[in-house]
Amino acid sequence: MSNSPLTPGVVADRLPPAAYAENFSDVQPVLDRHEARVAADRCYFCHDAPCMTACPTSIDIPLFIRQIATGTPDAAAKTIFAQNILGGMCARVCPTEQLCEEVCVREVAEGKPVEIGRLQRFATDTLMGKGVHPFTRAAATGKRVAVVGAGPAGLACAHRLAMRGHDVVVFERRAKPGGLNEYGIATYKTPENFAAREVEWLLKIGGITVKTGVELGRDVTLDQLQADYDAVFLGIGLAGVNALRAVGEDLAGVRNAVDFIAELRQSDKAQVAVGRDVVVIGGGMTAVDAAVQSKLLGANSVTMVYRRGKDKMSASVYEQDHATGAGVRIIYGAAPVKVLGSAAVEGVEFAYTHDGPNGLEMGETFTLKADQVFKAIGQTLTAAPIAKDGAKLVKQQGKIWAGGDCAAGGEDLTVTAVAEGRDAAEAIHASLMA
């Protein structure tokens, strides 16, 4: 440990090794068998279950919880994976407090929902821990499908297509498959290389070839893919990042939060540099992950600033509370005006905001000291190889399908991307077999 939280500037090695290990350990350990049975016994097993309706992948939640309650977690896992093949990751990162658990009957009546997310993790971890893949391929169809992007949508699509007997080639621009799961989620949510292990497990279905380091438009064209394959699925995600549009955002020390999170996921934590005084601009999950992890790396002060009120933040109240519990300060109702500094960032000037007749209006200004600033104000589609609906791709055009964050409609959630990839695969299968 050559530095400390009080060391000026953007430096690495602010904490002793034991602190890094503790800070980036599993944020919520898996339930043991007894704890899972107790948690499952709280479920009413509703016939017309609102939790199922709230789940983007429509998992039969009452059924899998009943299977846990009766001592058959492997069967519960298969129920989950039948709808969401990335159910292990979703159990860790899905905002259940805004989806299934929010509408749980026990949450509505008592303010304490059935712990659906933790029960899902118990079941999926139990089966995956045995190295068992619960599905087998159908007879070969002789059809070949190209999937561009090895993120949640692409992997879900590839797996379902392989199950249906098609041969799938997945093209991924980065060095590893996994997409957001591998590069874009807080390390403490998915420790022990879970994203990579989940991909390895998923590929046990067979019939899927993954080619990394291949980028659409650079190494392969859409025309080539259409000529060589019977169908194409695009799950290319959102690679672009919105600009602050503030003077000084090109100063040293200002970077995209998604790049910081990706670096942290792929590096020795002690070697990742972080500022003493960190400011994160944004109000979504990326902002929360960047802010919390800055604190866990040893930053002395971390402040998140969001331009609207607490109720407008896309990050859930649970995640906001988690951030403040980790020592992050959150300022609501303020927008960046100017990044201050000469060669490197020294602070950020903000203006308080309020809703006016013509939208958000600026008021009194204030300045936060900062030697590192993370931008987390949303991502954009950098390339649009098929017709667009607004800023995103249409979900189907000819022999091309699209899904996940790059596609129009839906929320930018891992679980939504899985649902869209799975459903696109079924549509492709129907089209190829017609």
N, C-alpha and C positions, 0 to 999 in steps of 0.2 A: 504494500500500500504506500505509494509515493505521494499521493495527494489526499485531500480531505474534502468534505462538503463545503468548506470555506475557501478552498483554493480558487483564486480568480480565473476567469476565462473558461473556455471549453476544453476540458481535459478528461482523460480516462483514469481508471484506478483510484476512485475516490473512497472506496470502502475496503475493508478486509475481506479475504476470500469467503469466510464463513457467512458474512452478511449477504453477499451475492447469492450464495446457495440458498439461504433462508428466504430472501426477498423474491426469488424467482422459482420457488417451489410451488407445488399445486395449490391454487387459491382455495379450492374446495375439494378435499379428498373424497374418494369414492366411498359410498356406504358399504358396510359389511353386510353379510347375509341376514343377521338378526335385525340390524337397523333398517334394512330394506323391507323385511316382512312387516315390521312395525309401521313404517311409513306407508306401505301398500294397504294396510288394514284401515287407514283413514279414508280410503276412496269409497264413494257411494256406488260406483259402477253404474253411473247414469245410463239409461237406455238411449235417450236423445242427448248425448253428452256435448255440452258446449265447448269443452276442451278440444274435441275432435274437429269441430267447425273452425276453431281458432288456429289450428295447426295448418300451415301452408301445404304440408305433405299429406294431411288427412290420416295420420297414424291412428289406428284404433287404440286409443289410450286406455279406456276402461279394460279392454281385453288384455293388453300387455301387463297392466298393473295387477289384474286378477291372476295372471300366470305367475307373476312374482309372488303374490300372496299364497299361492298354492305350491310354491317351491319348485317352479319350473322356469328359471330365468333364461335358459337357452331358447325355450319356446317363445318367451317374451321378446328376446332379441330378434328372432326371426320375424315376429309380427312387426317390429319396428323397421327392420331392414327391408321388408317387403315393400314398404312405402318410401323409406328414406335410407338409401344404402350408405350415406354418410351420417347415420344416426349417432355414431360415437362422437364425432366432432360437434354435431349440433347439440348434443346433450351438454357439452362444455360451453358453447358460445351462444346458443340461441337465447334471445331475450324472452325467456319463458314468462317473466313477470309482466310482459306486455302482450303475451299471446295466450297459451293454454292455461297458465296458472292465474292469469288475471280474471278469467271467466269461470274458474273452478267454483263449483257450488259452495265448497267450504270456505273459499276466499270471500265470496259474496256474503255468506252467513256469519262467518266467524273472524274474518280478516287474516286467516292463515290457510293457504291453499295446500292441497296435496303436493308434495315435492316431486312433481312430474319429471323435471329435468334431471334431478339426482337419481330417480328411479330408472329413467332411461339409460343413464350412464352405467348404473349397476348392471343392468341387463346386457347392454352392448359390450361392456368391458369383460363381463364373465365369458361370453362366447368368443370374442376376439382373443382373449387371453389363452384360449385353448388352441388357437391357430385354425379354427374351423371356419370354413366358408359355407354358408347355409344354402347356396343355390348352385345349380348345375346348368350347363348350356343346353339349349334345344338343338335339334339336328341342324347341321350346317345348311344355310340357304344359298350359299354361293354369292351372296351380295357383299359388297364392300362399302363401308361408310368412313368418310374422313371427319374427324372431330378436331376443330381448331381451338385450342385452349384446354389446359389440364387443370382448371379450377373446379369448384363444386358442380357447376352446370355441365361442363364437359365430361367430368368423370362420371356423374350420374347418368348422362346420356350414353356414354360408352358402355357402362356396365349393363344397362338395360338392353341395349342393342346386342351385346355379346350374349346375354341370356336368351335373346330371341333367335340366336344362331347366326348372326351376321359377324363378319370379320371387321374389326375397327382399328384404324390407325389414328392415334392422337398426336397432334403437332403442338408443341409447347415452346414458346420463345425463350423461356428462362431455363436455368440449368437443372431445375428439379420440377417434377409435377406437384400439383397441390393448389396452385394459385393463391387465392386469399388465405386459405387454411395454412399454407406453408410460409407465406411471406407477409401477411397482413393482419395477423391476430396477435394480441399481447402474449408474450412468452409465458407468463405465469398462468395463463388459462390453458395452455397446451404444452406442458413440460414433457421432458423425456422423449422428445422427437415424435410425438404422437401423430402429427400430420403425415409424416413420411411412412410411419408404420401402418397407418390407415390405408394409404394408397397401395402399399405392398399387399395388404390383406385383400383389398378390393380387386386387385389384378389377378387373384387366384381363380377367378371365374374362368380365365382363359379367353383367347380370341381377341385380346387387346394388345396392340403394340404401341408403345409410347416413344416418340422421337422428340428429344429436347434440343434446345438451341435452334429451333426452326421457327422463323417469324413470317407471318402472312404479309405479302407485299415485298419482302426482302429475299427470302429463300424459296418461297413458293407462292404462286398466284391463285386467285380464286378460279380463274379460267382453267388452270391446270388441274385443280382439284375436281372441278365439275367434269372434266374430260376423263379423269382416271378413276373416279368413284361413282357409285350409284346414287349417293346422297352426301350432303355436306351439312355439318352442324357447326355453327359459330358460337363459341362461348368465350369470347376474347376479353371480357371484363372491361374495366375502365382504367386505361393507362395514364390518361392525362390528369393534371391537377389544376384546379381553379386558382387564378392569381388573386392576390389581395387588391390589386389596383391601387396601391398606396406607394407614395414616394419612399424610396430606400429599401424596397423589398429585395433588391439584388445585392445588398450588403452581405459580407461574410458573416456567417452565424445564423442566417435565415435559410431554412430548408423545409422541404415538404415532409410532413409527419409520416406519410406512408413510406418514404425512403428510410427514415429513421427506424421505424418499426421493422422493416425488412432487414436492415443491417443488424439490428439487435437479435432477430430470429436466427440469423446465420452466423453469429459471432460469439466469441468468448465475451461474456458480459463485462468483465473487468477491462477489456480493451475498447469498449465503446465509449467515446467521448461525450460528455454532457456538460452543460453550462452550470455555473453556480446559481444564476438567476434566470430561470426559464419561463418564457411566456408562450402559451399555446393558444392559437386563435381558431375558434370553432366550437361547435356544440354537439357533435356526433360521437359515435363510438371510437372513431379514429383519434379524435381529440382527447377523449378520456384515456385511451390506451397510451398515447404519447405522453400525456401528463403524468399518469400514474407511474409509468416506467421510468420517466425522468427522475421522479422522486426515489424510486427503488434503486436507481443507479447512483444515487448520492447527491443529487442537486440540493442546494440549501433551501431555495424557494422556488416553487412552481405555481404559476397562476394561469388558469384557463379563463379566457374572455369570450363571451358569446353575445351577439348583437341584440338578441331578444330576451324575453323572460324565461324563467325556469320551466314553465309549462310548455314552452315552444321548443325546447331542446329535443333533438331526436334521440339523444342518449336517454335511457330510462332513468327514473328517479333512483332505482337501485344502483345503477352505475354511477350516477352523480354522487350518491351517498358513499359509494365505495371509494370514489376519488377523494372526497373530502376526508374520509377516514384514513386515507393513505397520506394525508398532509397537503393535499392540493387545495389551493384557494380558488373559488369560482366567482367571477364577477359577471353578473347578468346585465343586459341592456347597455352594452358599449361596443363600439365599432372602431377598427383601426383607422387612423387618419394619416400617420406618418411613422416610418421606421427611422429612428434617430441613430446617428453615428457618422464617422468619417470613413475609415477603411472597413471597420466591422461594426456590427450592431451594438449599441450602448443602451438603447431603451426604445419604447414604443409609445407614441402619443395616441390616446384614444379619446373619443367623444361619447358622452352618454347619449342614448337614443330613446326615442319615444315614437309611438304610432301617431301619424298625422293624417290629414285628409289626402295627401299625395304619397302616402307610404311612410317609410321609416325616416324620421327627421333627427338631425344631429343637434346636440346641445352643448353644455359645458365640457371642456376638455380636461384630461389628466394624463400623467405620464407614469409608466411603469419602467423601472430599471430592468435591463435584460442584456445578457451576453449571448443568449441563444433564443431564437424564435422559431416555432414550428407552425406551419400553415396547414390547417385541417378544415378547409371550408368546402370540401366536396371534390369529386372527380368527374372527368369528362371522357367521352369517347374520342380518341385521337384519330381513328381511321374508320371510315364507313363504307365497306366494300359492297353493300347492297342498299337498296332504297331505304330511306330514313322516315321515321315518324317523330317529328321534332328533332331532338338531338340523339335519338337512339335508333337501333335497327328494328325493322319490322320482323315479326316472329317467323314468317314463312314467305318465301318467294321462289316459285319454281321448285327446283330440287335442293334449295338452300333453306335451312332452318336456323333460328337463333334463339338464345335463351340466356338467362342470368343477368348480370348487371348491365351488359351491353344492349339488352333488348328493351323495347318499349313496354311500359306497364309493369306493375308489381313493385315490391319494395326491395331495396338493396340489402338483402339478408342472405346469409348462407343457405338457410332452409328454403327460401323462395327460389334461389338459384337451383337447388337440388330438384325441387318440384318441376321447374320449367325444363331442366335437362331430361328428367324422367319422362315428362309428358311429350316432349319433342321426339324422344326415342320411340314412343308408342305411335306417334303420328308418322314417323319415318317408316317404321315397320309396316304399318297398315298400307302406306303408299307403295312400298316395295313389293308387298305380297298381293296387291290388288290385281 
